[in-house]
């Protein structure tokens, strides 16, 4: 019985360390810049409005005309920044840390199209 309780406590501690709130400090608030490569090889510049408040992290992609596209299901898992966005089709992204404090990785839509998104932190 004690082993089961200890194991449950350990699992809860591990899970608590992987929540978005506890990892919100990993991203600096401000405008992150970067680029993307779409499924057909098209390239585009991109910006993100990253806001942290206490244990809350929110990110919105900024369109070329200033429109905000909120990202959802933001979390850190196994060192990767995961999120979802829905411009007209659901896209899931899994970005790995890169040198300089940014993130880069694949984004895949529900039809299997894959592109790459890179996020660079604000300059101090």
C-alpha positions as a Markdown table, in Angstrom:
| # | Residue | x | y | z |
|---|---|---|---|---|
| 1 | Unk | 0.0 | 0.0 | 0.0 |
| 2 | Unk | 2.8 | 2.5 | 0.9 |
| 3 | Unk | 4.5 | 1.7 | -2.4 |
| 4 | Unk | 1.4 | 2.5 | -4.3 |
| 5 | Unk | 1.0 | 5.8 | -2.4 |
| 6 | Unk | 4.6 | 6.8 | -3.0 |
| 7 | Unk | 4.4 | 5.9 | -6.7 |
| 8 | Unk | 1.2 | 8.0 | -7.0 |
| 9 | Unk | 2.9 | 10.9 | -5.3 |
| 10 | Unk | 5.9 | 10.6 | -7.5 |
| 11 | Unk | 3.7 | 10.6 | -10.6 |
| 12 | Unk | 1.8 | 13.6 | -9.4 |
| 13 | Unk | 5.1 | 15.5 | -8.8 |
| 14 | Unk | 6.3 | 14.6 | -12.3 |
| 15 | Unk | 3.1 | 15.7 | -13.9 |
| 16 | Unk | 3.0 | 18.9 | -12.0 |
| 17 | Unk | 6.4 | 19.8 | -13.4 |
| 18 | Unk | 5.1 | 19.4 | -17.0 |
| 19 | Unk | 2.2 | 21.8 | -16.8 |
| 20 | Unk | 2.0 | 24.9 | -18.9 |
| 21 | Unk | 1.9 | 27.1 | -15.8 |
| 22 | Unk | 5.1 | 25.9 | -14.2 |
| 23 | Unk | 6.9 | 26.2 | -17.6 |
| 24 | Unk | 5.5 | 29.6 | -18.5 |
| 25 | Unk | 8.7 | 31.1 | -17.2 |
| 26 | Unk | 10.6 | 29.5 | -20.0 |
| 27 | Unk | 9.2 | 31.9 | -22.5 |
| 28 | Unk | 9.9 | 35.7 | -22.3 |
| 29 | Unk | 6.8 | 37.9 | -22.7 |
| 30 | Unk | 6.9 | 40.1 | -25.8 |
| 31 | Unk | 6.9 | 39.8 | -29.5 |
| 32 | Unk | 8.7 | 36.7 | -30.8 |
| 33 | Unk | 9.6 | 36.7 | -34.5 |
| 34 | Unk | 10.4 | 33.9 | -36.8 |
| 35 | Unk | 9.4 | 32.2 | -40.0 |
| 36 | Unk | 7.5 | 29.4 | -41.4 |
| 37 | Unk | 7.7 | 27.0 | -44.4 |
| 38 | Unk | 4.3 | 25.7 | -45.5 |
| 39 | Unk | 3.6 | 22.1 | -46.8 |
| 40 | Unk | 4.2 | 23.1 | -50.4 |
| 41 | Unk | 7.5 | 24.9 | -49.6 |
| 42 | Unk | 6.1 | 28.5 | -49.4 |
| 43 | Unk | 8.0 | 30.6 | -46.9 |
| 44 | Unk | 6.6 | 33.4 | -44.7 |
| 45 | Unk | 7.6 | 35.7 | -41.8 |
| 46 | Unk | 5.7 | 35.3 | -38.6 |
| 47 | Unk | 5.3 | 37.0 | -35.3 |
| 48 | Unk | 3.9 | 35.7 | -31.9 |
| 49 | Unk | 2.6 | 37.7 | -29.0 |
| 50 | Unk | 3.8 | 35.8 | -25.9 |
| 51 | Unk | 2.3 | 36.8 | -22.6 |
| 52 | Unk | 3.1 | 35.3 | -19.2 |
| 53 | Unk | 1.2 | 36.2 | -16.1 |
| 54 | Unk | 1.9 | 34.3 | -12.9 |
| 55 | Unk | 1.5 | 30.6 | -14.0 |
| 56 | Unk | -0.5 | 31.4 | -17.1 |
| 57 | Unk | 1.0 | 31.4 | -20.6 |
| 58 | Unk | -0.8 | 32.7 | -23.7 |
| 59 | Unk | 0.5 | 32.9 | -27.2 |
| 60 | Unk | -1.2 | 34.5 | -30.3 |
| 61 | Unk | 0.1 | 34.3 | -33.8 |
| 62 | Unk | 0.1 | 37.8 | -35.4 |
| 63 | Unk | -1.0 | 37.9 | -39.0 |
| 64 | Unk | 0.4 | 40.3 | -41.6 |
| 65 | Unk | -2.5 | 42.8 | -41.1 |
| 66 | Unk | -2.2 | 42.6 | -37.3 |
| 67 | Unk | -5.0 | 40.0 | -36.8 |
| 68 | Unk | -4.5 | 37.8 | -33.7 |
| 69 | Unk | -4.8 | 34.1 | -34.0 |
| 70 | Unk | -4.8 | 32.6 | -30.5 |
| 71 | Unk | -2.9 | 29.3 | -30.1 |
| 72 | Unk | -4.6 | 26.7 | -27.9 |
| 73 | Unk | -3.5 | 23.6 | -26.0 |
| 74 | Unk | -0.2 | 25.2 | -25.2 |
| 75 | Unk | 2.0 | 22.9 | -23.1 |
| 76 | Unk | 5.6 | 21.7 | -22.6 |
| 77 | Unk | 6.1 | 18.0 | -23.0 |
| 78 | Unk | 9.4 | 16.1 | -23.1 |
| 79 | Unk | 11.2 | 19.5 | -23.7 |
| 80 | Unk | 9.1 | 20.5 | -26.6 |
| 81 | Unk | 6.7 | 23.4 | -26.9 |
| 82 | Unk | 3.4 | 22.0 | -28.2 |
| 83 | Unk | 0.4 | 24.0 | -29.4 |
| 84 | Unk | -2.5 | 24.0 | -31.8 |
| 85 | Unk | -4.0 | 26.7 | -34.0 |
| 86 | Unk | -6.9 | 26.7 | -36.4 |
| 87 | Unk | -6.6 | 29.2 | -39.3 |
| 88 | Unk | -9.1 | 27.2 | -41.4 |
| 89 | Unk | -7.8 | 23.7 | -40.6 |
| 90 | Unk | -6.5 | 22.4 | -37.3 |
| 91 | Unk | -2.7 | 22.5 | -37.2 |
| 92 | Unk | -0.6 | 20.8 | -34.4 |
| 93 | Unk | 2.9 | 22.0 | -33.7 |
| 94 | Unk | 5.8 | 20.4 | -31.8 |
| 95 | Unk | 8.7 | 22.8 | -31.5 |
| 96 | Unk | 12.0 | 21.8 | -30.0 |
| 97 | Unk | 14.4 | 24.3 | -28.3 |
| 98 | Unk | 17.1 | 25.7 | -30.5 |
| 99 | Unk | 20.3 | 27.7 | -29.8 |
| 100 | Unk | 19.5 | 31.3 | -28.8 |
| 101 | Unk | 16.5 | 30.5 | -26.7 |
| 102 | Unk | 14.0 | 29.9 | -29.6 |
| 103 | Unk | 12.0 | 27.0 | -30.8 |
| 104 | Unk | 11.6 | 25.3 | -34.2 |
| 105 | Unk | 9.8 | 22.2 | -35.4 |
| 106 | Unk | 7.1 | 20.6 | -37.5 |
| 107 | Unk | 3.5 | 21.7 | -37.7 |
| 108 | Unk | 1.1 | 19.1 | -39.2 |
| 109 | Unk | -2.5 | 19.7 | -40.4 |
| 110 | Unk | -5.2 | 17.1 | -40.0 |
| 111 | Unk | -4.8 | 16.2 | -43.7 |
| 112 | Unk | -1.2 | 15.2 | -43.1 |
| 113 | Unk | 0.4 | 18.4 | -44.6 |
| 114 | Unk | 3.6 | 19.3 | -42.7 |
| 115 | Unk | 5.5 | 22.5 | -42.5 |
| 116 | Unk | 8.0 | 24.1 | -40.1 |
| 117 | Unk | 7.7 | 27.0 | -37.7 |
| 118 | Unk | 10.6 | 28.8 | -36.0 |
| 119 | Unk | 10.1 | 31.2 | -33.0 |
| 120 | Unk | 12.9 | 33.5 | -31.9 |
| 121 | Unk | 12.7 | 35.3 | -28.5 |
| 122 | Unk | 12.5 | 39.1 | -28.3 |
| 123 | Unk | 15.8 | 40.9 | -28.3 |
| 124 | Unk | 16.8 | 42.3 | -24.9 |
